[in-house]
Amino acid sequence: MTTETTHTTPTPTPATRAADLQAIAEVVATVERTQRAKDPEGFLALFHPDALWTTAHGKVLIGLDAIAEFTRAVLPAATLDGDVTYEAVHTQFLRPDVAAVKVRQVYRSPAGDTEGAPLYVMTRQDDGRWLLHACQNTEVRTG
């Protein structure tokens, strides 16, 4: 005799969905704050241990150790002559605990504004925190 177990995920309530959207927006805001502050530890605290990160220049980093090594080497030494902003512009829930988040990144400098269009796949942990899990940081080219 075979017994099948079905696993159902409860449908989120509007209040739960609103709370998830707020939590996701806060992660994106924290990316902005930690990038501006050149704070590698604050930035790294946003990642799932099994995360995958692809930089705007195509460097693929697999796992938190690789992301940490890269971030600790690059972020504190980054030179910015302007400000960068990040905004979650679209969130698509793939499952109640998995979201694809399209981010608008704008770097404003005296030389002119440039944009990025990151995609963050985020997962909600058992404690309710949303973490970056698979991310592609894409530069937007004009012309």
Contacts in CASP RR format, 6 or more apart in sequence:
PFRMAT RR
TARGET T0000
AUTHOR 0000-0000-0000
METHOD contacts of the structure
MODEL  1
MTTETTHTTPTPTPATRAADLQAIAEVVATVERTQRAKDPEGFLALFHPD
ALWTTAHGKVLIGLDAIAEFTRAVLPAATLDGDVTYEAVHTQFLRPDVAA
VKVRQVYRSPAGDTEGAPLYVMTRQDDGRWLLHACQNTEVRTG
9 95 0 8 1.000
9 96 0 8 1.000
9 97 0 8 1.000
10 96 0 8 1.000
11 96 0 8 1.000
12 20 0 8 1.000
12 93 0 8 1.000
12 96 0 8 1.000
16 96 0 8 1.000
17 93 0 8 1.000
20 93 0 8 1.000
20 96 0 8 1.000
20 99 0 8 1.000
20 124 0 8 1.000
20 130 0 8 1.000
21 91 0 8 1.000
23 124 0 8 1.000
23 128 0 8 1.000
23 129 0 8 1.000
23 130 0 8 1.000
24 88 0 8 1.000
24 91 0 8 1.000
24 99 0 8 1.000
24 101 0 8 1.000
24 122 0 8 1.000
24 130 0 8 1.000
25 88 0 8 1.000
27 46 0 8 1.000
27 120 0 8 1.000
27 122 0 8 1.000
27 130 0 8 1.000
27 131 0 8 1.000
27 132 0 8 1.000
28 86 0 8 1.000
28 87 0 8 1.000
28 88 0 8 1.000
28 101 0 8 1.000
28 103 0 8 1.000
28 120 0 8 1.000
29 86 0 8 1.000
30 42 0 8 1.000
30 43 0 8 1.000
30 46 0 8 1.000
31 43 0 8 1.000
31 46 0 8 1.000
31 86 0 8 1.000
31 103 0 8 1.000
31 132 0 8 1.000
32 84 0 8 1.000
32 85 0 8 1.000
32 86 0 8 1.000
33 39 0 8 1.000
34 40 0 8 1.000
34 42 0 8 1.000
34 43 0 8 1.000
34 46 0 8 1.000
35 43 0 8 1.000
35 75 0 8 1.000
35 84 0 8 1.000
35 86 0 8 1.000
36 80 0 8 1.000
36 83 0 8 1.000
36 84 0 8 1.000
38 75 0 8 1.000
38 76 0 8 1.000
38 78 0 8 1.000
39 75 0 8 1.000
40 68 0 8 1.000
40 71 0 8 1.000
40 72 0 8 1.000
40 75 0 8 1.000
40 76 0 8 1.000
43 71 0 8 1.000
43 75 0 8 1.000
44 64 0 8 1.000
44 67 0 8 1.000
44 68 0 8 1.000
44 71 0 8 1.000
46 131 0 8 1.000
46 132 0 8 1.000
47 53 0 8 1.000
47 64 0 8 1.000
47 67 0 8 1.000
47 131 0 8 1.000
47 132 0 8 1.000
47 133 0 8 1.000
48 64 0 8 1.000
48 123 0 8 1.000
48 125 0 8 1.000
48 131 0 8 1.000
48 132 0 8 1.000
48 133 0 8 1.000
49 63 0 8 1.000
49 64 0 8 1.000
50 63 0 8 1.000
50 64 0 8 1.000
50 133 0 8 1.000
51 63 0 8 1.000
51 64 0 8 1.000
51 67 0 8 1.000
51 131 0 8 1.000
51 132 0 8 1.000
51 133 0 8 1.000
51 134 0 8 1.000
51 135 0 8 1.000
52 60 0 8 1.000
52 61 0 8 1.000
52 62 0 8 1.000
52 63 0 8 1.000
52 133 0 8 1.000
52 134 0 8 1.000
52 135 0 8 1.000
53 60 0 8 1.000
53 61 0 8 1.000
53 63 0 8 1.000
53 67 0 8 1.000
53 70 0 8 1.000
53 132 0 8 1.000
53 135 0 8 1.000
53 137 0 8 1.000
54 60 0 8 1.000
54 61 0 8 1.000
54 135 0 8 1.000
54 136 0 8 1.000
54 137 0 8 1.000
55 61 0 8 1.000
55 70 0 8 1.000
55 137 0 8 1.000
56 116 0 8 1.000
56 137 0 8 1.000
56 138 0 8 1.000
56 139 0 8 1.000
57 139 0 8 1.000
59 70 0 8 1.000
61 67 0 8 1.000
61 70 0 8 1.000
80 107 0 8 1.000
80 109 0 8 1.000
81 109 0 8 1.000
81 110 0 8 1.000
81 111 0 8 1.000
82 107 0 8 1.000
82 108 0 8 1.000
82 109 0 8 1.000
82 110 0 8 1.000
83 107 0 8 1.000
83 108 0 8 1.000
84 105 0 8 1.000
84 106 0 8 1.000
84 107 0 8 1.000
84 108 0 8 1.000
85 105 0 8 1.000
85 106 0 8 1.000
85 108 0 8 1.000
86 103 0 8 1.000
86 104 0 8 1.000
86 105 0 8 1.000
86 118 0 8 1.000
87 103 0 8 1.000
87 104 0 8 1.000
88 101 0 8 1.000
88 102 0 8 1.000
88 103 0 8 1.000
89 102 0 8 1.000
89 103 0 8 1.000
89 104 0 8 1.000
90 101 0 8 1.000
90 102 0 8 1.000
91 99 0 8 1.000
91 100 0 8 1.000
91 101 0 8 1.000
91 102 0 8 1.000
92 99 0 8 1.000
92 100 0 8 1.000
92 101 0 8 1.000
92 102 0 8 1.000
93 99 0 8 1.000
94 100 0 8 1.000
94 121 0 8 1.000
96 124 0 8 1.000
97 123 0 8 1.000
97 124 0 8 1.000
98 121 0 8 1.000
98 122 0 8 1.000
98 123 0 8 1.000
98 124 0 8 1.000
98 133 0 8 1.000
99 121 0 8 1.000
99 122 0 8 1.000
99 123 0 8 1.000
99 124 0 8 1.000
99 130 0 8 1.000
100 119 0 8 1.000
100 120 0 8 1.000
100 121 0 8 1.000
100 122 0 8 1.000
101 119 0 8 1.000
101 120 0 8 1.000
101 121 0 8 1.000
101 122 0 8 1.000
102 117 0 8 1.000
102 118 0 8 1.000
102 119 0 8 1.000
103 116 0 8 1.000
103 117 0 8 1.000
103 118 0 8 1.000
103 119 0 8 1.000
103 120 0 8 1.000
104 115 0 8 1.000
104 116 0 8 1.000
104 117 0 8 1.000
105 115 0 8 1.000
105 116 0 8 1.000
105 117 0 8 1.000
105 118 0 8 1.000
105 137 0 8 1.000
106 113 0 8 1.000
106 114 0 8 1.000
106 115 0 8 1.000
106 116 0 8 1.000
107 113 0 8 1.000
107 114 0 8 1.000
107 115 0 8 1.000
107 116 0 8 1.000
114 139 0 8 1.000
114 140 0 8 1.000
115 139 0 8 1.000
115 140 0 8 1.000
116 137 0 8 1.000
116 138 0 8 1.000
116 139 0 8 1.000
116 140 0 8 1.000
117 138 0 8 1.000
117 140 0 8 1.000
118 135 0 8 1.000
118 136 0 8 1.000
118 137 0 8 1.000
118 138 0 8 1.000
119 135 0 8 1.000
119 136 0 8 1.000
119 138 0 8 1.000
120 132 0 8 1.000
120 134 0 8 1.000
120 135 0 8 1.000
121 132 0 8 1.000
121 133 0 8 1.000
121 134 0 8 1.000
121 135 0 8 1.000
122 130 0 8 1.000
122 131 0 8 1.000
122 132 0 8 1.000
122 133 0 8 1.000
123 130 0 8 1.000
123 131 0 8 1.000
123 133 0 8 1.000
124 130 0 8 1.000
125 131 0 8 1.000
END
